Amino acid sequence: MTSTIPTAAELTELVRSLVRQHRGERGPLLEILHAVQEQLGYVDPAVVPLLAAELNLSRADVHGVVTFYRDFRSAPPGRTTIRLCRAEACASLGAEQLVRAAEQALGIGVGETTADGATTLDEVFCLGNCALGPSAQINGRVRGRVDVRQLLAAARGGGR
């Protein structure tokens, strides 16, 4: 994942390269969007018209896919990304209270990033860790029986 904002020329080359790699596949849009996000950390809105042109799709089609799937972001994430599970099992074990406490402690809402770019708080509807709820995913690593102290420590320590 890159830490700098790409230029228009770099975005164009990235999109063209990914389209070439996936040209023979049926419906390659999702694979390409995942690859863009893997490389940039997010799907830059400038990618939408480029992909639409390269794949002979409408901008609305590409934009619809990007905005429909929660895993795609349209802005760079924080250095630490915290995803809190809000599925039924975790909710029954205090996930909603954990979400509210995290929002209050971080000063942001779900789906937002702190002003300093340190932490992104997001939600997910099942991490498959139901027996150890409430669960969170911190920088891709699933943790169980989390509390707000652990989340704040992860936010301060970069998610280690």
C-alpha positions as CSV (number, residue, x, y, z in Angstrom):
1,M,0.0,0.0,0.0
2,T,1.4,3.3,-1.0
3,S,1.6,6.3,1.4
4,T,1.7,9.1,-1.2
5,I,-1.2,10.4,-3.3
6,P,-0.6,9.3,-6.9
7,T,-0.6,11.7,-9.8
8,A,-3.1,11.5,-12.6
9,A,-0.5,9.9,-14.8
10,E,0.3,7.3,-12.2
11,L,-3.4,6.5,-11.7
12,T,-3.9,6.1,-15.4
13,E,-0.9,3.8,-15.7
14,L,-2.1,1.7,-12.6
15,V,-5.6,1.3,-14.1
16,R,-4.3,0.4,-17.5
17,S,-1.8,-2.1,-16.1
18,L,-4.5,-3.8,-14.0
19,V,-6.9,-3.9,-16.9
20,R,-4.2,-5.6,-19.0
21,Q,-3.7,-8.2,-16.2
22,H,-7.4,-9.0,-16.0
23,R,-8.4,-8.5,-19.6
24,G,-9.3,-12.1,-20.3
25,E,-11.5,-12.5,-17.2
26,R,-15.3,-12.3,-17.3
27,G,-16.4,-9.3,-15.3
28,P,-13.0,-8.2,-14.0
29,L,-14.3,-5.0,-12.3
30,L,-14.3,-6.4,-8.7
31,E,-10.8,-7.9,-9.1
32,I,-9.4,-4.7,-10.5
33,L,-11.0,-2.6,-7.7
34,H,-9.6,-4.9,-5.1
35,A,-6.1,-4.6,-6.7
36,V,-6.4,-0.8,-6.8
37,Q,-7.3,-0.7,-3.1
38,E,-4.5,-3.1,-2.3
39,Q,-2.0,-0.9,-4.0
40,L,-3.3,2.5,-2.9
41,G,-5.1,1.7,0.3
42,Y,-8.4,3.1,-1.2
43,V,-10.2,3.5,-4.5
44,D,-9.4,7.1,-5.6
45,P,-12.6,8.6,-7.1
46,A,-10.4,9.5,-10.2
47,V,-10.2,5.8,-10.9
48,V,-13.9,5.5,-11.6
49,P,-13.9,7.3,-15.0
50,L,-10.7,5.6,-16.0
51,L,-12.0,2.1,-15.3
52,A,-15.3,2.9,-16.9
53,A,-13.5,3.9,-20.1
54,E,-11.1,1.0,-20.1
55,L,-13.8,-1.6,-19.4
56,N,-16.5,0.0,-21.6
57,L,-18.8,0.5,-18.6
58,S,-20.7,3.6,-17.5
59,R,-19.3,5.7,-14.7
60,A,-22.5,5.0,-12.8
61,D,-21.8,1.2,-13.0
62,V,-18.3,1.5,-11.6
63,H,-19.3,4.1,-9.0
64,G,-22.2,1.8,-8.0
65,V,-19.9,-1.1,-7.3
66,V,-17.4,1.0,-5.3
67,T,-20.2,2.5,-3.1
68,F,-22.2,-0.8,-2.8
69,Y,-19.4,-2.8,-1.2
70,R,-18.4,-1.6,2.3
71,D,-14.8,-2.9,1.9
72,F,-14.0,-0.3,-0.7
73,R,-13.0,3.1,0.6
74,S,-12.9,6.3,-1.4
75,A,-10.3,8.1,0.8
76,P,-7.1,6.9,2.4
77,P,-7.5,5.0,5.7
78,G,-5.8,6.0,8.9
79,R,-2.5,4.4,9.8
80,T,-4.5,2.1,12.1
81,T,-7.8,0.7,10.9
82,I,-10.3,-0.6,13.5
83,R,-13.3,-2.6,12.3
84,L,-15.8,-3.5,15.0
85,C,-18.1,-6.4,14.6
86,R,-21.8,-5.5,14.9
87,A,-23.4,-8.9,14.1
88,E,-25.9,-10.5,16.4
89,A,-23.5,-12.5,18.5
90,C,-21.1,-9.6,19.2
91,A,-24.1,-7.3,19.7
92,S,-25.4,-9.6,22.4
93,L,-22.0,-9.3,24.1
94,G,-21.7,-5.5,24.2
95,A,-20.6,-4.5,20.7
96,E,-23.0,-1.6,20.5
97,Q,-21.7,-0.1,23.7
98,L,-18.2,-0.7,22.5
99,V,-19.0,1.2,19.2
100,R,-20.4,4.1,21.2
101,A,-17.4,4.2,23.6
102,A,-14.9,4.0,20.7
103,E,-16.7,6.8,18.8
104,Q,-16.6,9.0,21.9
105,A,-13.0,8.2,22.8
106,L,-11.7,8.8,19.3
107,G,-14.0,11.7,18.5
108,I,-15.2,10.2,15.2
109,G,-18.1,8.2,14.0
110,V,-18.1,4.8,12.3
111,G,-16.7,5.2,8.8
112,E,-14.6,8.2,9.7
113,T,-10.9,8.8,10.2
114,T,-9.4,11.0,12.9
115,A,-8.3,14.5,11.8
116,D,-4.6,13.5,12.3
117,G,-5.0,10.5,10.0
118,A,-4.0,8.1,12.8
119,T,-7.1,5.9,13.1
120,T,-10.1,4.9,11.0
121,L,-13.1,3.4,12.8
122,D,-15.3,1.1,10.8
123,E,-17.9,-1.6,11.2
124,V,-18.2,-5.1,9.9
125,F,-21.1,-7.5,10.2
126,C,-19.3,-10.7,11.2
127,L,-15.7,-11.6,11.6
128,G,-16.4,-15.3,12.2
129,N,-15.1,-14.9,15.8
130,C,-18.6,-15.1,17.4
131,A,-17.6,-17.2,20.5
132,L,-15.1,-14.5,21.5
133,G,-17.2,-11.4,21.1
134,P,-17.2,-8.5,21.0
135,S,-14.7,-8.9,18.2
136,A,-12.6,-6.4,16.3
137,Q,-10.3,-6.4,13.4
138,I,-7.3,-4.2,13.9
139,N,-5.1,-3.7,10.9
140,G,-6.4,-6.9,9.5
141,R,-5.8,-9.0,12.6
142,V,-8.9,-10.3,14.3
143,R,-9.1,-10.0,18.1
144,G,-11.8,-11.3,20.5
145,R,-13.2,-10.0,23.8
146,V,-12.0,-6.5,23.1
147,D,-12.8,-3.5,25.2
148,V,-12.3,0.2,24.5
149,R,-9.0,0.3,26.4
150,Q,-7.6,-2.3,23.9
151,L,-8.9,-0.3,21.0
152,L,-7.4,2.9,22.2
153,A,-4.0,1.2,22.9
154,A,-4.1,-0.1,19.3
155,A,-4.9,3.3,18.0
156,R,-2.0,4.9,19.9
157,G,0.4,2.0,19.1
158,G,-0.4,1.6,15.4
159,G,-2.4,-1.6,15.9
160,R,0.3,-3.9,17.2
